[in-house]
Amino acid sequence: MTRLRSLALGLTAMLVPSQATASLVQSLNLAELTARADRIVVAEVLSSKSDWDSSHRTIRTRIEIRVEVAWKGSVAPGDHIVIVQSGGSVGNIEMRVHGMPGFVIGEKAVLFLAGQATARVVGMSQGKRSVRWDGTAKRWVAESPEHSAVVRRDTQGQLQPAFAEPAVGLDELRERVRALARP
């Protein structure tokens, strides 16, 4: 009976889906994001398509953007850039990477990008700031990046949640980035 119980418990453990561990991302300030980025752009999201990698083990998403304004790097208005990141949906299968930025077709965003042939967003969600029009203030605003997976070390070296940055005017953010990007 004990042997049968052990076998049943072992089979049950194999059949119960295991839970994936969450992503944790080191908090990066604006200077670090700017330094790590090859290109910083304000862009519109044109398309988003997910597919399997060549080994059919993970799903990746290719996001095509059109540059409106370049703040850093060799890129011009109208250029198209493809961002590739882990996660996405293919058919009825979805793979999520907590901390990875989401993209909506038609949205405008400030993007901190690394890589040339294909790009990746620097600092995961920290490197994407959605842009919206603030009708009350009559200005474009860069929203705070999504921070649920972002952590920082406290003075004792313990991991703590990083606080989200407040939204900032697009012109102010541009000036801060350009000052940081100067050689």
Buried (B, 14 or more C-beta within 10 A) or exposed (E): EEEEEEEEEEEEEEEEEEEEEEBEBBBBBBEBBBBBBBBBBBBBBBEBEBEBEEEEEEBBBBBBBBBBBBBBBEBEEEBEBBBBBBBBEBEEEEBBBBBBBBBEEEBBBBBBBBBEEEBBBBBBBBBBBBBBEEEEEEEBBBBBBBBEBBBBEEEEEEEEEBEBBEBBBBEEBBEBBEEBBEE
